Structures are given as C-alpha cells and as structure tokens.
C-alpha cells in the first residue's frame, strides 16, 4: 500500500505532540527535557505545513487574478 507524504505527516505530527505531553506529565525525574524536542518538532511540522499551504493558495490566487486581467 502506497501512502502519500502529506498523509503520513498528518498522522505523525499530532502523535509526536501527544507523546511529548504524555512524557512530560508522566515523568517525575530530570529526564522530562527529553520529551520537549519531540513536541517542538511536531508543532513545527504542523506550522510549516500550514504556512506552505497558505503560500501556495496565495500563489494560485495571484495566477487566477492575472488571467482575469488579460481578458
């Protein structure tokens, strides 16, 4: 079965954030800091996807507007 890259990111990023929160809550010693990078990477993946999506939409909208001006 072949998965698309976006579909995998959709599942992995929230899972990373969830594991980070569970790790921070459940640990009682000084190793809590090891779960912080996992959560930050999940958050960065979500934000990067959102910004790239908005950029692509804006780019397509500008192309559509330029075609309307030509006619």
N, C-alpha and C positions, 0 to 999 in steps of 0.2 A: 504494500500500500504506500502510495507516494503522498507525502504531506507538503503543503506549501510552507514557506519560511514564516510568513506572517501568522499563520495559524499556530505554529509552534510558539512564537513569541507571545501570542495572545494567552496561551496557557501557562507558559513558564514564568512570565513577569509577575503576575499575581501570586503564583505559588512561591516565588522567591520572597516576596514581601510577607506573605503569610508565615513561611518558615522562620523568617527573621523575627517577626513579632513573637511567635511561639518560643523561639530560642531565648529571646531577651526576657520573656516572662518566666520561663521555667528554670533557667539557670540561676544559681544563688551565689556562685563564686565570681572571681575576677575574669572569667573567660566569656563574659557577656559581650565583650567588644568584638569577638569573632563573628557574631551574627550581624553586626552593623553593615559591613560591606555587601552582604547578600541583599539586604533590604534596599540599600542605596542603588545597587546595580539594577534591581527590579524596577525601582522608581525611575531611574534614568532611561531604561528601555521603554517604559510607558510614555515618558515625556518626549523622548526622541521620536517615537512613532507618531505622537500627536502633532508635533511641530512639522515633521516631514509631510504628514497628511495635509495640514493646513497650507503649507508652501506649495504642494502640488495642485491643490484646489485653486489657489490664487493664480498660479501659472496658467491653468486651463481656462479660468475665467478671463484673464487678460487676452488669451488667444481668441476666445469667442468674441470678445468686445472688438478686437482688431478686425475680425472678419465682418462684423456688422458695419464698421466704419467704411470699409472698402466698397460695399454695395451701395 
